[in-house]
Amino acid sequence: MGEQNSGARGRLSGQEIARLYRSGRSIRQIAAVDGRSHGSIHRILRRERVRVRAAAIPRRVRAAVAAAYAGGETVARICARFRVAPDSVRRIAEEYGVPLRASGARRWVDRDLIARLAGEGWPPPAVALLTGYSPRHVRRVIGQLDQAA
């Protein structure tokens, strides 16, 4: 138990893999030693009920993500801006004590902003990028505004 792998695939048991991971080895390091894929090691750790460490996101980025989420920025925009996963955004928000919003909840639509940008000649994809809505949603809102006028 605990010897280095001599090249054979998958010689470490789930318990050995869990022990190595808990001792500070990364999933990729264990995969290289054991000859399995990163995904296989990850699945084994889950099966062994080992809590997998999050990828190291720098503290300043974590703080900025939490601030953006607390400020009402959408998870999608935060993910794009900071290149983090949606689960990471929610986990970081919890870590910083920011109340979580309902996932996929309806947002207030700033129709005035959409109308102003469209009136200035911005095409729907640009309005979508500037407002954080999808281009399809922007087109729908512009159509509704045109019908109401």
C-alpha positions in Angstrom: 0.0 0.0 0.0 1.4 3.4 -1.0 4.2 2.2 -3.3 4.7 4.1 -6.5 3.0 2.7 -9.5 5.4 0.9 -11.8 3.3 1.8 -14.9 0.4 -0.6 -14.6 -3.0 1.0 -15.0 -5.2 1.4 -11.9 -3.2 -0.4 -9.3 -4.2 1.9 -6.4 -7.3 1.1 -4.5 -10.0 3.7 -3.8 -8.8 3.9 -0.2 -5.2 4.5 -1.3 -6.3 7.2 -3.8 -8.4 8.9 -1.0 -5.4 8.7 1.4 -3.1 10.3 -1.2 -5.6 13.0 -2.0 -6.2 13.8 1.7 -2.4 14.0 2.2 -2.3 16.9 -0.3 -1.7 15.3 -3.6 -3.7 16.7 -6.5 -6.1 14.7 -8.6 -3.7 15.1 -11.6 -0.7 13.9 -9.6 -2.6 10.8 -8.5 -3.8 10.2 -12.0 -0.2 10.3 -13.3 1.0 7.9 -10.6 -1.9 5.5 -11.1 -2.1 5.6 -14.9 -5.8 6.6 -14.9 -7.5 9.7 -16.2 -8.2 12.8 -14.1 -11.9 12.0 -14.5 -11.5 8.4 -13.2 -9.7 9.6 -10.1 -12.4 12.2 -9.5 -15.1 9.6 -9.8 -13.2 7.3 -7.4 -12.9 10.1 -4.8 -16.6 10.8 -5.0 -17.4 7.1 -4.6 -15.1 7.1 -1.5 -17.1 10.1 -0.3 -14.0 12.4 -0.3 -14.8 16.1 -0.5 -12.9 17.4 -3.5 -11.0 20.6 -3.1 -12.0 23.5 -5.4 -9.4 24.6 -7.9 -7.4 27.5 -6.5 -9.1 30.7 -7.4 -7.0 33.7 -6.2 -8.3 35.5 -3.1 -8.6 38.8 -5.0 -10.7 37.1 -7.7 -12.9 35.4 -5.1 -13.5 38.8 -3.5 -14.4 40.4 -6.8 -16.7 37.5 -7.7 -18.5 37.9 -4.3 -18.8 41.6 -4.8 -20.2 41.3 -8.3 -22.7 38.7 -7.2 -23.7 40.8 -4.2 -24.1 43.8 -6.6 -26.7 41.9 -8.6 -24.6 40.9 -11.6 -25.9 37.8 -13.3 -24.1 34.5 -12.7 -23.6 34.2 -16.5 -21.8 37.6 -16.7 -19.7 36.8 -13.6 -18.7 33.5 -15.2 -17.7 35.2 -18.4 -15.9 38.1 -16.7 -13.9 36.0 -14.2 -13.7 32.7 -16.1 -15.2 30.7 -13.3 -17.9 28.0 -13.2 -21.5 28.8 -12.1 -21.1 26.5 -9.1 -17.9 28.4 -8.1 -19.8 31.7 -8.2 -22.5 30.3 -5.8 -19.9 28.7 -3.5 -17.8 31.9 -3.3 -21.0 33.9 -2.6 -21.8 31.6 0.3 -18.3 31.7 1.5 -18.5 35.5 1.7 -21.9 35.4 3.4 -23.7 36.8 0.3 -27.4 35.6 0.2 -27.9 33.3 -2.8 -30.6 34.2 -5.3 -32.9 31.6 -6.7 -31.3 29.9 -9.7 -32.9 30.8 -13.0 -35.1 33.3 -11.3 -36.8 36.0 -13.3 -34.9 39.2 -13.4 -36.3 42.7 -13.7 -35.9 43.8 -17.3 -34.6 47.3 -17.8 -36.9 48.1 -20.8 -35.9 51.8 -20.8 -32.2 50.9 -21.2 -33.0 48.5 -24.0 -35.1 51.1 -25.7 -32.5 53.8 -25.3 -29.7 51.6 -26.7 -31.8 50.4 -29.6 -32.9 54.0 -30.3 -29.2 55.0 -30.5 -28.8 52.5 -33.3 -27.2 49.6 -31.4 -28.1 46.3 -33.0 -29.8 43.7 -30.7 -26.6 41.5 -30.2 -24.8 44.6 -29.0 -27.7 45.6 -26.7 -27.7 42.1 -25.4 -23.9 42.2 -24.6 -24.3 45.6 -22.9 -27.3 44.7 -20.8 -26.6 41.0 -20.0 -29.7 39.7 -21.7 -29.8 37.2 -24.6 -30.1 38.6 -28.1 -33.4 36.8 -28.5 -34.8 38.4 -25.3 -33.6 41.8 -26.5 -35.3 41.3 -29.9 -38.5 40.3 -28.0 -38.5 43.4 -25.8 -37.8 45.7 -28.8 -40.7 44.1 -30.6 -43.0 44.6 -27.6 -41.9 48.2 -27.3 -42.5 48.8 -31.0 -46.0 47.3 -30.7 -46.8 49.5 -27.7 -45.7 52.6 -29.5 
